[in-house]
């Protein structure tokens, strides 16, 4: 019985972490500053930096 509860907790934590990572990506793509992302998500700035630095810079409209 306890094994099932532990497994459910792990699945929930993994799902929560994945959703946080997706939100970090979306906010990074939208151009939100990393410190603001950290405040919104409530996580370590290193996690935000690690994810956002891998995003390609946005091209401005009209740029070829």
PDBQT receptor file of N, H, CA, C and O in Angstrom, charges set to zero:
ATOM      1  N   UNK A   1       0.830  -1.198   0.000  1.00  0.00    +0.000 N 
ATOM      2  CA  UNK A   1       0.000   0.000   0.000  1.00  0.00    +0.000 C 
ATOM      3  C   UNK A   1       0.871   1.258   0.000  1.00  0.00    +0.000 C 
ATOM      4  O   UNK A   1       0.583   2.210  -0.725  1.00  0.00    +0.000 OA
ATOM      5  N   UNK A   2       1.932   1.268   0.807  1.00  0.00    +0.000 N 
ATOM      6  H   UNK A   2       2.166   0.495   1.396  1.00  0.00    +0.000 HD
ATOM      7  CA  UNK A   2       2.791   2.444   0.883  1.00  0.00    +0.000 C 
ATOM      8  C   UNK A   2       3.548   2.652  -0.433  1.00  0.00    +0.000 C 
ATOM      9  O   UNK A   2       3.835   3.789  -0.807  1.00  0.00    +0.000 OA
ATOM     10  N   UNK A   3       3.870   1.563  -1.134  1.00  0.00    +0.000 N 
ATOM     11  H   UNK A   3       3.636   0.640  -0.831  1.00  0.00    +0.000 HD
ATOM     12  CA  UNK A   3       4.577   1.670  -2.399  1.00  0.00    +0.000 C 
ATOM     13  C   UNK A   3       3.771   2.431  -3.431  1.00  0.00    +0.000 C 
ATOM     14  O   UNK A   3       4.324   3.215  -4.202  1.00  0.00    +0.000 OA
ATOM     15  N   UNK A   4       2.480   2.205  -3.449  1.00  0.00    +0.000 N 
ATOM     16  H   UNK A   4       2.031   1.568  -2.822  1.00  0.00    +0.000 HD
ATOM     17  CA  UNK A   4       1.603   2.904  -4.393  1.00  0.00    +0.000 C 
ATOM     18  C   UNK A   4       1.566   4.400  -4.094  1.00  0.00    +0.000 C 
ATOM     19  O   UNK A   4       1.578   5.215  -5.016  1.00  0.00    +0.000 OA
ATOM     20  N   UNK A   5       1.522   4.764  -2.833  1.00  0.00    +0.000 N 
ATOM     21  H   UNK A   5       1.512   4.102  -2.083  1.00  0.00    +0.000 HD
ATOM     22  CA  UNK A   5       1.490   6.174  -2.446  1.00  0.00    +0.000 C 
ATOM     23  C   UNK A   5       2.797   6.864  -2.833  1.00  0.00    +0.000 C 
ATOM     24  O   UNK A   5       2.782   8.004  -3.299  1.00  0.00    +0.000 OA
ATOM     25  N   UNK A   6       3.910   6.187  -2.646  1.00  0.00    +0.000 N 
ATOM     26  H   UNK A   6       3.922   5.262  -2.268  1.00  0.00    +0.000 HD
ATOM     27  CA  UNK A   6       5.204   6.759  -3.016  1.00  0.00    +0.000 C 
ATOM     28  C   UNK A   6       5.282   6.936  -4.520  1.00  0.00    +0.000 C 
ATOM     29  O   UNK A   6       5.763   7.966  -4.993  1.00  0.00    +0.000 OA
ATOM     30  N   UNK A   7       4.819   5.951  -5.283  1.00  0.00    +0.000 N 
ATOM     31  H   UNK A   7       4.429   5.114  -4.899  1.00  0.00    +0.000 HD
ATOM     32  CA  UNK A   7       4.841   6.034  -6.739  1.00  0.00    +0.000 C 
ATOM     33  C   UNK A   7       3.961   7.184  -7.224  1.00  0.00    +0.000 C 
ATOM     34  O   UNK A   7       4.367   7.915  -8.127  1.00  0.00    +0.000 OA
ATOM     35  N   UNK A   8       2.780   7.364  -6.659  1.00  0.00    +0.000 N 
ATOM     36  H   UNK A   8       2.451   6.770  -5.925  1.00  0.00    +0.000 HD
ATOM     37  CA  UNK A   8       1.894   8.458  -7.036  1.00  0.00    +0.000 C 
ATOM     38  C   UNK A   8       2.545   9.806  -6.748  1.00  0.00    +0.000 C 
ATOM     39  O   UNK A   8       2.414  10.740  -7.539  1.00  0.00    +0.000 OA
ATOM     40  N   UNK A   9       3.243   9.911  -5.626  1.00  0.00    +0.000 N 
ATOM     41  H   UNK A   9       3.350   9.152  -4.984  1.00  0.00    +0.000 HD
ATOM     42  CA  UNK A   9       3.922  11.153  -5.268  1.00  0.00    +0.000 C 
ATOM     43  C   UNK A   9       5.046  11.448  -6.252  1.00  0.00    +0.000 C 
ATOM     44  O   UNK A   9       5.227  12.597  -6.656  1.00  0.00    +0.000 OA
ATOM     45  N   UNK A  10       5.802  10.428  -6.643  1.00  0.00    +0.000 N 
ATOM     46  H   UNK A  10       5.654   9.494  -6.315  1.00  0.00    +0.000 HD
ATOM     47  CA  UNK A  10       6.877  10.614  -7.614  1.00  0.00    +0.000 C 
ATOM     48  C   UNK A  10       6.313  11.064  -8.956  1.00  0.00    +0.000 C 
ATOM     49  O   UNK A  10       6.857  11.970  -9.587  1.00  0.00    +0.000 OA
ATOM     50  N   UNK A  11       5.218  10.429  -9.395  1.00  0.00    +0.000 N 
ATOM     51  H   UNK A  11       4.776   9.693  -8.882  1.00  0.00    +0.000 HD
ATOM     52  CA  UNK A  11       4.600  10.808 -10.664  1.00  0.00    +0.000 C 
ATOM     53  C   UNK A  11       4.113  12.247 -10.621  1.00  0.00    +0.000 C 
ATOM     54  O   UNK A  11       4.258  12.986 -11.594  1.00  0.00    +0.000 OA
ATOM     55  N   UNK A  12       3.541  12.642  -9.500  1.00  0.00    +0.000 N 
ATOM     56  H   UNK A  12       3.424  12.042  -8.709  1.00  0.00    +0.000 HD
ATOM     57  CA  UNK A  12       3.049  14.012  -9.341  1.00  0.00    +0.000 C 
ATOM     58  C   UNK A  12       4.207  14.996  -9.378  1.00  0.00    +0.000 C 
ATOM     59  O   UNK A  12       4.109  16.036 -10.028  1.00  0.00    +0.000 OA
ATOM     60  N   UNK A  13       5.302  14.686  -8.693  1.00  0.00    +0.000 N 
ATOM     61  H   UNK A  13       5.381  13.841  -8.165  1.00  0.00    +0.000 HD
ATOM     62  CA  UNK A  13       6.474  15.567  -8.682  1.00  0.00    +0.000 C 
ATOM     63  C   UNK A  13       7.072  15.699 -10.080  1.00  0.00    +0.000 C 
ATOM     64  O   UNK A  13       7.449  16.795 -10.494  1.00  0.00    +0.000 OA
ATOM     65  N   UNK A  14       7.159  14.586 -10.805  1.00  0.00    +0.000 N 
ATOM     66  H   UNK A  14       6.852  13.695 -10.468  1.00  0.00    +0.000 HD
ATOM     67  CA  UNK A  14       7.712  14.621 -12.157  1.00  0.00    +0.000 C 
ATOM     68  C   UNK A  14       6.819  15.442 -13.079  1.00  0.00    +0.000 C 
ATOM     69  O   UNK A  14       7.315  16.216 -13.897  1.00  0.00    +0.000 OA
ATOM     70  N   UNK A  15       5.519  15.279 -12.951  1.00  0.00    +0.000 N 
ATOM     71  H   UNK A  15       5.116  14.651 -12.286  1.00  0.00    +0.000 HD
ATOM     72  CA  UNK A  15       4.588  16.042 -13.772  1.00  0.00    +0.000 C 
ATOM     73  C   UNK A  15       4.664  17.533 -13.435  1.00  0.00    +0.000 C 
ATOM     74  O   UNK A  15       4.616  18.377 -14.330  1.00  0.00    +0.000 OA
ATOM     75  N   UNK A  16       4.780  17.849 -12.165  1.00  0.00    +0.000 N 
ATOM     76  H   UNK A  16       4.818  17.163 -11.439  1.00  0.00    +0.000 HD
ATOM     77  CA  UNK A  16       4.896  19.244 -11.744  1.00  0.00    +0.000 C 
ATOM     78  C   UNK A  16       6.181  19.859 -12.272  1.00  0.00    +0.000 C 
ATOM     79  O   UNK A  16       6.177  20.993 -12.751  1.00  0.00    +0.000 OA
ATOM     80  N   UNK A  17       7.280  19.122 -12.188  1.00  0.00    +0.000 N 
ATOM     81  H   UNK A  17       7.283  18.201 -11.799  1.00  0.00    +0.000 HD
ATOM     82  CA  UNK A  17       8.558  19.625 -12.699  1.00  0.00    +0.000 C 
ATOM     83  C   UNK A  17       8.494  19.856 -14.203  1.00  0.00    +0.000 C 
ATOM     84  O   UNK A  17       9.017  20.852 -14.703  1.00  0.00    +0.000 OA
ATOM     85  N   UNK A  18       7.863  18.949 -14.919  1.00  0.00    +0.000 N 
ATOM     86  H   UNK A  18       7.438  18.139 -14.514  1.00  0.00    +0.000 HD
ATOM     87  CA  UNK A  18       7.732  19.098 -16.359  1.00  0.00    +0.000 C 
ATOM     88  C   UNK A  18       6.896  20.330 -16.707  1.00  0.00    +0.000 C 
ATOM     89  O   UNK A  18       7.250  21.083 -17.614  1.00  0.00    +0.000 OA
ATOM     90  N   UNK A  19       5.806  20.535 -16.000  1.00  0.00    +0.000 N 
ATOM     91  H   UNK A  19       5.518  19.923 -15.263  1.00  0.00    +0.000 HD
ATOM     92  CA  UNK A  19       4.968  21.715 -16.252  1.00  0.00    +0.000 C 
ATOM     93  C   UNK A  19       5.720  23.001 -15.934  1.00  0.00    +0.000 C 
ATOM     94  O   UNK A  19       5.570  23.996 -16.644  1.00  0.00    +0.000 OA
ATOM     95  N   UNK A  20       6.523  22.994 -14.880  1.00  0.00    +0.000 N 
ATOM     96  H   UNK A  20       6.645  22.186 -14.303  1.00  0.00    +0.000 HD
ATOM     97  CA  UNK A  20       7.328  24.174 -14.549  1.00  0.00    +0.000 C 
ATOM     98  C   UNK A  20       8.337  24.456 -15.662  1.00  0.00    +0.000 C 
ATOM     99  O   UNK A  20       8.530  25.609 -16.049  1.00  0.00    +0.000 OA
ATOM    100  N   UNK A  21       8.981  23.403 -16.177  1.00  0.00    +0.000 N 
ATOM    101  H   UNK A  21       8.824  22.467 -15.862  1.00  0.00    +0.000 HD
ATOM    102  CA  UNK A  21       9.941  23.584 -17.265  1.00  0.00    +0.000 C 
ATOM    103  C   UNK A  21       9.268  24.147 -18.510  1.00  0.00    +0.000 C 
ATOM    104  O   UNK A  21       9.825  25.023 -19.171  1.00  0.00    +0.000 OA
ATOM    105  N   UNK A  22       8.092  23.659 -18.832  1.00  0.00    +0.000 N 
ATOM    106  H   UNK A  22       7.639  22.948 -18.295  1.00  0.00    +0.000 HD
ATOM    107  CA  UNK A  22       7.349  24.164 -19.988  1.00  0.00    +0.000 C 
ATOM    108  C   UNK A  22       6.993  25.630 -19.791  1.00  0.00    +0.000 C 
ATOM    109  O   UNK A  22       7.097  26.425 -20.725  1.00  0.00    +0.000 OA
ATOM    110  N   UNK A  23       6.579  25.991 -18.593  1.00  0.00    +0.000 N 
ATOM    111  H   UNK A  23       6.496  25.345 -17.835  1.00  0.00    +0.000 HD
ATOM    112  CA  UNK A  23       6.247  27.391 -18.315  1.00  0.00    +0.000 C 
ATOM    113  C   UNK A  23       7.486  28.276 -18.422  1.00  0.00    +0.000 C 
ATOM    114  O   UNK A  23       7.404  29.396 -18.927  1.00  0.00    +0.000 OA
ATOM    115  N   UNK A  24       8.629  27.785 -17.954  1.00  0.00    +0.000 N 
ATOM    116  H   UNK A  24       8.696  26.875 -17.544  1.00  0.00    +0.000 HD
ATOM    117  CA  UNK A  24       9.878  28.540 -18.080  1.00  0.00    +0.000 C 
ATOM    118  C   UNK A  24      10.201  28.774 -19.550  1.00  0.00    +0.000 C 
ATOM    119  O   UNK A  24      10.583  29.879 -19.933  1.00  0.00    +0.000 OA
ATOM    120  N   UNK A  25      10.050  27.750 -20.369  1.00  0.00    +0.000 N 
ATOM    121  H   UNK A  25       9.739  26.852 -20.057  1.00  0.00    +0.000 HD
ATOM    122  CA  UNK A  25      10.310  27.892 -21.805  1.00  0.00    +0.000 C 
ATOM    123  C   UNK A  25       9.375  28.920 -22.419  1.00  0.00    +0.000 C 
ATOM    124  O   UNK A  25       9.817  29.803 -23.154  1.00  0.00    +0.000 OA
ATOM    125  N   UNK A  26       8.098  28.812 -22.126  1.00  0.00    +0.000 N 
ATOM    126  H   UNK A  26       7.739  28.095 -21.530  1.00  0.00    +0.000 HD
ATOM    127  CA  UNK A  26       7.125  29.731 -22.719  1.00  0.00    +0.000 C 
ATOM    128  C   UNK A  26       7.379  31.172 -22.297  1.00  0.00    +0.000 C 
ATOM    129  O   UNK A  26       7.288  32.085 -23.118  1.00  0.00    +0.000 OA
ATOM    130  N   UNK A  27       7.694  31.380 -21.034  1.00  0.00    +0.000 N 
ATOM    131  H   UNK A  27       7.768  30.638 -20.367  1.00  0.00    +0.000 HD
ATOM    132  CA  UNK A  27       7.983  32.731 -20.563  1.00  0.00    +0.000 C 
ATOM    133  C   UNK A  27       9.292  33.244 -21.162  1.00  0.00    +0.000 C 
ATOM    134  O   UNK A  27       9.412  34.429 -21.472  1.00  0.00    +0.000 OA
ATOM    135  N   UNK A  28      10.275  32.351 -21.325  1.00  0.00    +0.000 N 
ATOM    136  H   UNK A  28      10.177  31.388 -21.072  1.00  0.00    +0.000 HD
ATOM    137  CA  UNK A  28      11.529  32.745 -21.946  1.00  0.00    +0.000 C 
ATOM    138  C   UNK A  28      11.333  33.147 -23.398  1.00  0.00    +0.000 C 
ATOM    139  O   UNK A  28      11.918  34.131 -23.851  1.00  0.00    +0.000 OA
ATOM    140  N   UNK A  29      10.522  32.401 -24.129  1.00  0.00    +0.000 N 
ATOM    141  H   UNK A  29      10.048  31.602 -23.760  1.00  0.00    +0.000 HD
ATOM    142  CA  UNK A  29      10.233  32.724 -25.524  1.00  0.00    +0.000 C 
ATOM    143  C   UNK A  29       9.489  34.053 -25.616  1.00  0.00    +0.000 C 
ATOM    144  O   UNK A  29       9.680  34.811 -26.567  1.00  0.00    +0.000 OA
ATOM    145  N   UNK A  30       8.656  34.328 -24.645  1.00  0.00    +0.000 N 
ATOM    146  H   UNK A  30       8.501  33.712 -23.872  1.00  0.00    +0.000 HD
ATOM    147  CA  UNK A  30       7.885  35.575 -24.640  1.00  0.00    +0.000 C 
ATOM    148  C   UNK A  30       8.743  36.781 -24.265  1.00  0.00    +0.000 C 
ATOM    149  O   UNK A  30       8.293  37.922 -24.371  1.00  0.00    +0.000 OA
ATOM    150  N   UNK A  31       9.976  36.530 -23.828  1.00  0.00    +0.000 N 
ATOM    151  H   UNK A  31      10.342  35.604 -23.742  1.00  0.00    +0.000 HD
ATOM    152  CA  UNK A  31      10.873  37.637 -23.507  1.00  0.00    +0.000 C 
ATOM    153  C   UNK A  31      10.788  38.134 -22.080  1.00  0.00    +0.000 C 
ATOM    154  O   UNK A  31      11.259  39.230 -21.776  1.00  0.00    +0.000 OA
ATOM    155  N   UNK A  32      10.198  37.350 -21.208  1.00  0.00    +0.000 N 
ATOM    156  H   UNK A  32       9.815  36.460 -21.455  1.00  0.00    +0.000 HD
ATOM    157  CA  UNK A  32      10.104  37.729 -19.792  1.00  0.00    +0.000 C 
ATOM    158  C   UNK A  32      11.491  37.596 -19.165  1.00  0.00    +0.000 C 
ATOM    159  O   UNK A  32      12.165  36.590 -19.388  1.00  0.00    +0.000 OA
ATOM    160  N   UNK A  33      11.929  38.581 -18.392  1.00  0.00    +0.000 N 
ATOM    161  H   UNK A  33      11.382  39.398 -18.211  1.00  0.00    +0.000 HD
ATOM    162  CA  UNK A  33      13.251  38.498 -17.753  1.00  0.00    +0.000 C 
ATOM    163  C   UNK A  33      13.368  37.283 -16.828  1.00  0.00    +0.000 C 
ATOM    164  O   UNK A  33      12.395  36.870 -16.198  1.00  0.00    +0.000 OA
ATOM    165  N   UNK A  34      14.579  36.721 -16.762  1.00  0.00    +0.000 N 
ATOM    166  H   UNK A  34      15.369  37.057 -17.274  1.00  0.00    +0.000 HD
ATOM    167  CA  UNK A  34      14.794  35.503 -15.982  1.00  0.00    +0.000 C 
ATOM    168  C   UNK A  34      14.437  35.676 -14.510  1.00  0.00    +0.000 C 
ATOM    169  O   UNK A  34      13.877  34.763 -13.904  1.00  0.00    +0.000 OA
ATOM    170  N   UNK A  35      14.744  36.809 -13.933  1.00  0.00    +0.000 N 
ATOM    171  H   UNK A  35      15.200  37.551 -14.424  1.00  0.00    +0.000 HD
ATOM    172  CA  UNK A  35      14.433  37.024 -12.521  1.00  0.00    +0.000 C 
ATOM    173  C   UNK A  35      12.923  37.009 -12.298  1.00  0.00    +0.000 C 
ATOM    174  O   UNK A  35      12.451  36.500 -11.281  1.00  0.00    +0.000 OA
ATOM    175  N   UNK A  36      12.174  37.556 -13.231  1.00  0.00    +0.000 N 
ATOM    176  H   UNK A  36      12.557  37.969 -14.057  1.00  0.00    +0.000 HD
ATOM    177  CA  UNK A  36      10.713  37.542 -13.127  1.00  0.00    +0.000 C 
ATOM    178  C   UNK A  36      10.180  36.120 -13.272  1.00  0.00    +0.000 C 
ATOM    179  O   UNK A  36       9.254  35.726 -12.563  1.00  0.00    +0.000 OA
ATOM    180  N   UNK A  37      10.767  35.348 -14.194  1.00  0.00    +0.000 N 
ATOM    181  H   UNK A  37      11.519  35.668 -14.770  1.00  0.00    +0.000 HD
ATOM    182  CA  UNK A  37      10.371  33.941 -14.355  1.00  0.00    +0.000 C 
ATOM    183  C   UNK A  37      10.602  33.201 -13.048  1.00  0.00    +0.000 C 
ATOM    184  O   UNK A  37       9.748  32.436 -12.601  1.00  0.00    +0.000 OA
ATOM    185  N   UNK A  38      11.766  33.432 -12.432  1.00  0.00    +0.000 N 
ATOM    186  H   UNK A  38      12.460  34.054 -12.795  1.00  0.00    +0.000 HD
ATOM    187  CA  UNK A  38      12.079  32.770 -11.169  1.00  0.00    +0.000 C 
ATOM    188  C   UNK A  38      11.041  33.095 -10.102  1.00  0.00    +0.000 C 
ATOM    189  O   UNK A  38      10.632  32.222  -9.336  1.00  0.00    +0.000 OA
ATOM    190  N   UNK A  39      10.618  34.354 -10.057  1.00  0.00    +0.000 N 
ATOM    191  H   UNK A  39      10.950  35.063 -10.679  1.00  0.00    +0.000 HD
ATOM    192  CA  UNK A  39       9.618  34.758  -9.065  1.00  0.00    +0.000 C 
ATOM    193  C   UNK A  39       8.267  34.113  -9.347  1.00  0.00    +0.000 C 
ATOM    194  O   UNK A  39       7.571  33.702  -8.418  1.00  0.00    +0.000 OA
ATOM    195  N   UNK A  40       7.892  34.021 -10.613  1.00  0.00    +0.000 N 
ATOM    196  H   UNK A  40       8.457  34.354 -11.367  1.00  0.00    +0.000 HD
ATOM    197  CA  UNK A  40       6.603  33.426 -10.985  1.00  0.00    +0.000 C 
ATOM    198  C   UNK A  40       6.587  31.940 -10.660  1.00  0.00    +0.000 C 
ATOM    199  O   UNK A  40       5.634  31.442 -10.061  1.00  0.00    +0.000 OA
ATOM    200  N   UNK A  41       7.639  31.232 -11.055  1.00  0.00    +0.000 N 
ATOM    201  H   UNK A  41       8.414  31.636 -11.541  1.00  0.00    +0.000 HD
ATOM    202  CA  UNK A  41       7.704  29.780 -10.870  1.00  0.00    +0.000 C 
ATOM    203  C   UNK A  41       7.996  29.422  -9.416  1.00  0.00    +0.000 C 
ATOM    204  O   UNK A  41       7.491  28.428  -8.894  1.00  0.00    +0.000 OA
ATOM    205  N   UNK A  42       8.819  30.247  -8.772  1.00  0.00    +0.000 N 
ATOM    206  H   UNK A  42       9.229  31.055  -9.195  1.00  0.00    +0.000 HD
ATOM    207  CA  UNK A  42       9.198  29.946  -7.389  1.00  0.00    +0.000 C 
ATOM    208  C   UNK A  42      10.278  28.893  -7.321  1.00  0.00    +0.000 C 
ATOM    209  O   UNK A  42      10.248  28.016  -6.458  1.00  0.00    +0.000 OA
ATOM    210  N   UNK A  43      11.244  28.978  -8.242  1.00  0.00    +0.000 N 
ATOM    211  H   UNK A  43      11.269  29.691  -8.943  1.00  0.00    +0.000 HD
ATOM    212  CA  UNK A  43      12.329  28.002  -8.255  1.00  0.00    +0.000 C 
ATOM    213  C   UNK A  43      13.667  28.727  -8.244  1.00  0.00    +0.000 C 
ATOM    214  O   UNK A  43      13.724  29.955  -8.166  1.00  0.00    +0.000 OA
ATOM    215  N   UNK A  44      14.730  27.957  -8.323  1.00  0.00    +0.000 N 
ATOM    216  H   UNK A  44      14.684  26.961  -8.386  1.00  0.00    +0.000 HD
ATOM    217  CA  UNK A  44      16.087  28.483  -8.297  1.00  0.00    +0.000 C 
ATOM    218  C   UNK A  44      16.414  29.173  -9.620  1.00  0.00    +0.000 C 
ATOM    219  O   UNK A  44      15.990  28.708 -10.679  1.00  0.00    +0.000 OA
ATOM    220  N   UNK A  45      17.158  30.268  -9.571  1.00  0.00    +0.000 N 
ATOM    221  H   UNK A  45      17.503  30.645  -8.711  1.00  0.00    +0.000 HD
ATOM    222  CA  UNK A  45      17.543  31.006 -10.774  1.00  0.00    +0.000 C 
ATOM    223  C   UNK A  45      18.413  30.147 -11.684  1.00  0.00    +0.000 C 
ATOM    224  O   UNK A  45      18.398  30.331 -12.901  1.00  0.00    +0.000 OA
ATOM    225  N   UNK A  46      19.175  29.206 -11.109  1.00  0.00    +0.000 N 
ATOM    226  H   UNK A  46      19.187  29.057 -10.120  1.00  0.00    +0.000 HD
ATOM    227  CA  UNK A  46      20.012  28.324 -11.925  1.00  0.00    +0.000 C 
ATOM    228  C   UNK A  46      19.173  27.447 -12.848  1.00  0.00    +0.000 C 
ATOM    229  O   UNK A  46      19.561  27.181 -13.985  1.00  0.00    +0.000 OA
ATOM    230  N   UNK A  47      18.037  27.006 -12.359  1.00  0.00    +0.000 N 
ATOM    231  H   UNK A  47      17.721  27.222 -11.435  1.00  0.00    +0.000 HD
ATOM    232  CA  UNK A  47      17.135  26.193 -13.186  1.00  0.00    +0.000 C 
ATOM    233  C   UNK A  47      16.612  27.021 -14.357  1.00  0.00    +0.000 C 
ATOM    234  O   UNK A  47      16.569  26.545 -15.491  1.00  0.00    +0.000 OA
ATOM    235  N   UNK A  48      16.221  28.247 -14.079  1.00  0.00    +0.000 N 
ATOM    236  H   UNK A  48      16.256  28.634 -13.158  1.00  0.00    +0.000 HD
ATOM    237  CA  UNK A  48      15.713  29.129 -15.126  1.00  0.00    +0.000 C 
ATOM    238  C   UNK A  48      16.813  29.393 -16.153  1.00  0.00    +0.000 C 
ATOM    239  O   UNK A  48      16.575  29.281 -17.356  1.00  0.00    +0.000 OA
ATOM    240  N   UNK A  49      17.991  29.735 -15.698  1.00  0.00    +0.000 N 
ATOM    241  H   UNK A  49      18.184  29.825 -14.722  1.00  0.00    +0.000 HD
ATOM    242  CA  UNK A  49      19.108  30.039 -16.594  1.00  0.00    +0.000 C 
ATOM    243  C   UNK A  49      19.467  28.843 -17.460  1.00  0.00    +0.000 C 
ATOM    244  O   UNK A  49      19.720  28.987 -18.657  1.00  0.00    +0.000 OA
ATOM    245  N   UNK A  50      19.488  27.664 -16.853  1.00  0.00    +0.000 N 
ATOM    246  H   UNK A  50      19.282  27.547 -15.882  1.00  0.00    +0.000 HD
ATOM    247  CA  UNK A  50      19.843  26.443 -17.574  1.00  0.00    +0.000 C 
ATOM    248  C   UNK A  50      18.883  26.182 -18.736  1.00  0.00    +0.000 C 
ATOM    249  O   UNK A  50      19.301  25.693 -19.785  1.00  0.00    +0.000 OA
ATOM    250  N   UNK A  51      17.615  26.502 -18.557  1.00  0.00    +0.000 N 
ATOM    251  H   UNK A  51      17.276  26.899 -17.705  1.00  0.00    +0.000 HD
ATOM    252  CA  UNK A  51      16.617  26.262 -19.598  1.00  0.00    +0.000 C 
ATOM    253  C   UNK A  51      16.603  27.395 -20.615  1.00  0.00    +0.000 C 
ATOM    254  O   UNK A  51      16.594  27.142 -21.820  1.00  0.00    +0.000 OA
ATOM    255  N   UNK A  52      16.602  28.637 -20.148  1.00  0.00    +0.000 N 
ATOM    256  H   UNK A  52      16.610  28.843 -19.170  1.00  0.00    +0.000 HD
ATOM    257  CA  UNK A  52      16.449  29.788 -21.043  1.00  0.00    +0.000 C 
ATOM    258  C   UNK A  52      17.668  29.961 -21.953  1.00  0.00    +0.000 C 
ATOM    259  O   UNK A  52      17.522  30.416 -23.088  1.00  0.00    +0.000 OA
ATOM    260  N   UNK A  53      18.859  29.609 -21.480  1.00  0.00    +0.000 N 
ATOM    261  H   UNK A  53      18.977  29.240 -20.558  1.00  0.00    +0.000 HD
ATOM    262  CA  UNK A  53      20.056  29.820 -22.306  1.00  0.00    +0.000 C 
ATOM    263  C   UNK A  53      20.045  28.934 -23.546  1.00  0.00    +0.000 C 
ATOM    264  O   UNK A  53      20.779  29.206 -24.497  1.00  0.00    +0.000 OA
ATOM    265  N   UNK A  54      19.239  27.891 -23.558  1.00  0.00    +0.000 N 
ATOM    266  H   UNK A  54      18.643  27.670 -22.786  1.00  0.00    +0.000 HD
ATOM    267  CA  UNK A  54      19.171  26.997 -24.708  1.00  0.00    +0.000 C 
ATOM    268  C   UNK A  54      18.162  27.452 -25.764  1.00  0.00    +0.000 C 
ATOM    269  O   UNK A  54      18.090  26.878 -26.851  1.00  0.00    +0.000 OA
ATOM    270  N   UNK A  55      17.396  28.470 -25.441  1.00  0.00    +0.000 N 
ATOM    271  H   UNK A  55      17.454  28.936 -24.558  1.00  0.00    +0.000 HD
ATOM    272  CA  UNK A  55      16.408  28.970 -26.400  1.00  0.00    +0.000 C 
ATOM    273  C   UNK A  55      17.092  29.812 -27.459  1.00  0.00    +0.000 C 
ATOM    274  O   UNK A  55      18.046  30.534 -27.169  1.00  0.00    +0.000 OA
ATOM    275  N   UNK A  56      16.605  29.720 -28.680  1.00  0.00    +0.000 N 
ATOM    276  H   UNK A  56      15.830  29.134 -28.915  1.00  0.00    +0.000 HD
ATOM    277  CA  UNK A  56      17.133  30.559 -29.750  1.00  0.00    +0.000 C 
ATOM    278  C   UNK A  56      16.621  31.976 -29.549  1.00  0.00    +0.000 C 
ATOM    279  O   UNK A  56      15.477  32.172 -29.138  1.00  0.00    +0.000 OA
ATOM    280  N   UNK A  57      17.465  32.970 -29.839  1.00  0.00    +0.000 N 
ATOM    281  H   UNK A  57      18.394  32.810 -30.172  1.00  0.00    +0.000 HD
ATOM    282  CA  UNK A  57      16.997  34.352 -29.713  1.00  0.00    +0.000 C 
ATOM    283  C   UNK A  57      15.882  34.641 -30.711  1.00  0.00    +0.000 C 
ATOM    284  O   UNK A  57      15.881  34.135 -31.833  1.00  0.00    +0.000 OA
ATOM    285  N   UNK A  58      14.950  35.453 -30.283  1.00  0.00    +0.000 N 
ATOM    286  H   UNK A  58      14.951  35.864 -29.372  1.00  0.00    +0.000 HD
ATOM    287  CA  UNK A  58      13.823  35.809 -31.160  1.00  0.00    +0.000 C 
ATOM    288  C   UNK A  58      14.309  36.761 -32.229  1.00  0.00    +0.000 C 
ATOM    289  O   UNK A  58      15.123  37.647 -31.969  1.00  0.00    +0.000 OA
ATOM    290  N   UNK A  59      13.805  36.571 -33.428  1.00  0.00    +0.000 N 
ATOM    291  H   UNK A  59      13.144  35.851 -33.639  1.00  0.00    +0.000 HD
ATOM    292  CA  UNK A  59      14.102  37.513 -34.503  1.00  0.00    +0.000 C 
ATOM    293  C   UNK A  59      13.028  38.573 -34.501  1.00  0.00    +0.000 C 
ATOM    294  O   UNK A  59      11.849  38.286 -34.298  1.00  0.00    +0.000 OA
ATOM    295  N   UNK A  60      13.448  39.794 -34.727  1.00  0.00    +0.000 N 
ATOM    296  H   UNK A  60      14.406  40.027 -34.892  1.00  0.00    +0.000 HD
ATOM    297  CA  UNK A  60      12.504  40.888 -34.804  1.00  0.00    +0.000 C 
ATOM    298  C   UNK A  60      11.765  40.842 -36.132  1.00  0.00    +0.000 C 
ATOM    299  O   UNK A  60      12.292  40.352 -37.131  1.00  0.00    +0.000 OA
ATOM    300  N   UNK A  61      10.566  41.344 -36.133  1.00  0.00    +0.000 N 
ATOM    301  H   UNK A  61      10.138  41.741 -35.322  1.00  0.00    +0.000 HD
ATOM    302  CA  UNK A  61       9.806  41.372 -37.385  1.00  0.00    +0.000 C 
ATOM    303  C   UNK A  61      10.529  42.249 -38.395  1.00  0.00    +0.000 C 
ATOM    304  O   UNK A  61      11.076  43.295 -38.044  1.00  0.00    +0.000 OA
ATOM    305  N   UNK A  62      10.526  41.826 -39.625  1.00  0.00    +0.000 N 
ATOM    306  H   UNK A  62      10.082  40.976 -39.910  1.00  0.00    +0.000 HD
ATOM    307  CA  UNK A  62      11.180  42.584 -40.668  1.00  0.00    +0.000 C 
ATOM    308  C   UNK A  62      12.631  42.192 -40.879  1.00  0.00    +0.000 C 
ATOM    309  O   UNK A  62      13.249  42.598 -41.863  1.00  0.00    +0.000 OA
ATOM    310  N   UNK A  63      13.182  41.397 -39.955  1.00  0.00    +0.000 N 
ATOM    311  H   UNK A  63      12.680  41.067 -39.155  1.00  0.00    +0.000 HD
ATOM    312  CA  UNK A  63      14.547  40.911 -40.127  1.00  0.00    +0.000 C 
ATOM    313  C   UNK A  63      14.538  39.738 -41.060  1.00  0.00    +0.000 C 
ATOM    314  O   UNK A  63      13.631  38.907 -41.001  1.00  0.00    +0.000 OA
ATOM    315  N   UNK A  64      15.531  39.646 -41.927  1.00  0.00    +0.000 N 
ATOM    316  H   UNK A  64      16.267  40.321 -41.975  1.00  0.00    +0.000 HD
ATOM    317  CA  UNK A  64      15.582  38.536 -42.872  1.00  0.00    +0.000 C 
ATOM    318  C   UNK A  64      16.373  37.390 -42.329  1.00  0.00    +0.000 C 
ATOM    319  O   UNK A  64      16.518  36.367 -42.999  1.00  0.00    +0.000 OA
TER     320      UNK A  64
